[in-house]
Amino acid sequence: MKKGTIALIVIGVLVLIAIFSSIGKYNSLQRMRESVKSQWANIENQYQRRADLIPNLVNTVKGYASHESSTLEAVTDARARATQTQVNFEDLDEQTISRYNAAQGQLSSALGRLMAIVESYPDLKANQNFRDLQVLLEGTENRIATERKRFNDEARGYNTTIRQFPNNILAGIFGFESIPYFNAEPGSEVAPVVSFE
């Protein structure tokens, strides 16, 4: 064989290796992105679960504390705003997550005020339906926290991968962009004051 033919064969083999390696890396990045997308859907699912529990909770409280209408309306309004804040995963950026987080935070705050009012109604606290709803709501809040952590873990793995060489070249060519994280809500670093006076 001539040297030119051997050189062409070697170059051809190297090109094929590069192509198949790029295909493998692309598929890996796509799988990771879909995993992050799936985890985002899990977060939305848990927030929807919470939103679905709220009407029952409000109706139960209404039967015992009808004169607390401003708090009940605040919860209902916050729920409406939270469920209206929709996020398309393809448009996910820090501002979108921040807006989504703020709407969900307002709902959490309104629910917190509602639960504080409940303390004034021993009959309501003893109501089995209310206690069941409260347990479901607490469980959902825990699930939300867990899913948000899992989302951040998936996003971190994906972001790290697309920033590593040579993946960063392939990510740039095919438009794989980093995904923002869920951050703590402003003010959450300050512990609430609990008083038993």
Long-range contacts (C-beta under 8 A, 24 or more apart in sequence): 22-170, 25-166, 25-167, 25-170, 26-170, 26-174, 28-161, 29-158, 29-161, 29-162, 29-167, 29-170, 29-171, 29-174, 29-176, 32-154, 32-157, 32-158, 32-161, 33-158, 33-176, 33-179, 35-154, 35-158, 36-151, 36-154, 36-155, 36-158, 36-179, 37-89, 39-147, 39-150, 39-151, 39-154, 39-155, 40-87, 40-89, 40-92, 40-151, 41-89, 42-147, 42-150, 42-151, 43-144, 43-147, 43-148, 43-151, 43-182, 44-87, 45-147, 46-140, 46-143, 46-144, 46-147, 47-82, 47-104, 47-144, 48-83, 49-140, 49-143, 50-107, 50-137, 50-140, 50-141, 50-144, 51-79, 51-82, 51-83, 51-107, 53-133, 53-136, 53-137, 53-140, 54-79, 54-107, 54-111, 55-79, 56-129, 56-133, 57-114, 57-130, 57-133, 57-134, 57-137, 58-114, 60-124, 60-127, 60-129, 60-130, 60-133, 61-114, 61-117, 61-118, 61-124, 61-130, 64-121, 64-123, 64-124, 64-127, 65-117, 65-118, 65-120, 65-121, 65-124, 68-117, 71-110, 71-113, 71-114, 71-117, 72-114, 74-110, 74-113, 75-107, 75-110, 75-111, 75-113, 75-114, 77-110, 78-103, 78-106, 78-107, 78-109, 78-110, 78-111, 79-107, 79-110, 81-106, 81-107, 82-106, 82-107, 92-179, 92-180, 93-180, 94-180, 97-180, 97-181, 97-182, 97-183, 98-183, 101-182, 101-183, 101-185, 102-185, 105-185, 108-141, 111-137, 148-182, 151-181, 151-182, 152-181, 152-182, 155-179, 155-180, 155-181, 156-181
